[in-house]
């Protein structure tokens, strides 16, 4: 898989925050994980938002100067696609 080189428009927010515990499962989790992988993060795309996904989310939030809470809410979701790639 090649790393995405330019930001793109985010798909609509899925309507629920991705957080844990307990681990959340779903296509929305898989979509977020796949995009993080496209942006160069080493992440397992398994559709389960567990501790590893939360750790990556927190690191991403810190790098993008977002609130660091480990939750993929509307702001983090949008930034996953639209924030500049560094």
LINGI-V268650 format. One record per pair of residues at least 24 apart in sequence whose C-alpha atoms are under 7 Angstrom apart, sorted by sequence separation. I is the first residue (numbers start at 1). J is the second residue. D is the distance in whole Angstrom. If there is no record, write none. Layout:
I|J|D / I|J|D
This chain:
24|48|6 / 25|49|6 / 23|48|6 / 24|49|5 / 23|49|5 / 24|50|7 / 23|50|5 / 20|49|7 / 19|49|7 / 20|50|6 / 18|49|7 / 4|38|5 / 3|38|5 / 4|39|5 / 2|38|7 / 3|39|5 / 3|40|5 / 36|80|7 / 35|80|7 / 19|70|7 / 19|71|5 / 18|71|6 / 19|72|7 / 17|71|6 / 18|72|5 / 17|72|6 / 18|73|7 / 17|73|5 / 13|74|6 / 13|77|7 / 10|78|5 / 10|81|5 / 9|81|6 / 10|82|6 / 8|81|6 / 9|82|6 / 7|81|6 / 8|82|6 / 7|82|5 / 7|83|6 / 7|84|6 / 7|85|7 / 6|85|7
